[in-house]
Amino acid sequence: MQLYHSTTSPFARKVYMLALAAQLPGLDLVKANSLADEALRVVNPLGKIPALVDGNLILIDSPLICEYLDDKSVALGKTGFFHKKRPDYYVVQRTHALADGVMDAAVATVMERRRQDSEQSYHWLRRWHLAITSGLSWIEQQELGSAGQPHIGTFATIAALGYLDFRLPDIQWRNTHSNLAKWYAEFEAIEWVAATKPRDA
Ligand SMILES: N[C@@H](CCC(=O)N[C@@H](CS)C(=O)NCC(=O)O)C(=O)O
């Protein structure tokens, strides 16, 4: 299997954290730059990362890729991170969706800020900022899993917070979400967290 990824994408990081935590064999990383690499459209016509190639099967969109890898991991006898058929399945998926939404708003903010000042939409920047802060407030109230027992919402939340630290430190999310900050600090030394910390390639 090949995972098209970059070391800066929070969505790709979420997928890779799950694969590492599951100790899933046979996953190779293929570096791609979604903004510069037109060849990426062969595996994702939308031009986005992550994308996964497994033989003849191409999958796009990180929730679907994560679900696929999780199913593989469960087939190998591991505990699933999606909590399928468990009572908290939908609540875990809601946390996943919330954290993905925070990532969407954060990535959009970063892209918008890279445009010239005169071209930036302050309407959208304000709206995305609200999505990030309100999203984090909801996330903070969820059962977020632990280093020993992570679920898909755990990976998604770590990816979202790591991306905020990496690209939008001025948001200073710890000042407004201290419980989340305490929870996040517990993960810093965990192998699948430390090994995937976002960085410019
Ligand atoms: N919903 C997608 C979002 C993926 C996404 O937005 N990836 C960004 C990189 S972090 C990207 O490739 N952006 C390029 C573009 O939007 O053209 C997922 O969950 O995989």
The ligand as an SDF file (V2000), in Angstrom:
LIG
                    3D

 20 19  0  0  0  0  0  0  0  0999 V2000
  -11.4110   16.0520    3.3710 N   0  0  0  0  0  0  0  0  0  0  0  0
  -10.0420   15.7970    2.9730 C   0  0  0  0  0  0  0  0  0  0  0  0
   -9.2410   17.0700    3.1270 C   0  0  0  0  0  0  0  0  0  0  0  0
   -7.8220   16.8990    2.6090 C   0  0  0  0  0  0  0  0  0  0  0  0
   -7.1240   18.2420    2.4250 C   0  0  0  0  0  0  0  0  0  0  0  0
   -7.7460   19.3080    2.4650 O   0  0  0  0  0  0  0  0  0  0  0  0
   -5.8190   18.1850    2.2020 N   0  0  0  0  0  0  0  0  0  0  0  0
   -5.0600   19.3850    1.9310 C   0  0  0  0  0  0  0  0  0  0  0  0
   -3.6810   19.2940    2.5570 C   0  0  0  0  0  0  0  0  0  0  0  0
   -3.7600   19.4350    4.3090 S   0  0  0  0  0  0  0  0  0  0  0  0
   -4.8570   19.4900    0.4460 C   0  0  0  0  0  0  0  0  0  0  0  0
   -4.4170   18.5460   -0.1650 O   0  0  0  0  0  0  0  0  0  0  0  0
   -5.1780   20.6560   -0.1310 N   0  0  0  0  0  0  0  0  0  0  0  0
   -4.9830   20.9290   -1.5170 C   0  0  0  0  0  0  0  0  0  0  0  0
   -6.2100   21.5090   -2.1630 C   0  0  0  0  0  0  0  0  0  0  0  0
   -7.2280   21.6930   -1.4760 O   0  0  0  0  0  0  0  0  0  0  0  0
   -6.1460   21.7770   -3.3570 O   0  0  0  0  0  0  0  0  0  0  0  0
   -9.4800   14.6580    3.7990 C   0  0  0  0  0  0  0  0  0  0  0  0
   -9.9750   14.4410    4.9160 O   0  0  0  0  0  0  0  0  0  0  0  0
   -8.5820   13.9450    3.3220 O   0  0  0  0  0  0  0  0  0  0  0  0
  1  2  1  0
  2  3  1  0
  2 18  1  0
  3  4  1  0
  4  5  1  0
  5  6  2  0
  5  7  1  0
  7  8  1  0
  8  9  1  0
  8 11  1  0
  9 10  1  0
 11 12  2  0
 11 13  1  0
 13 14  1  0
 14 15  1  0
 15 16  2  0
 15 17  1  0
 18 19  2  0
 18 20  1  0
M  END
$$$$
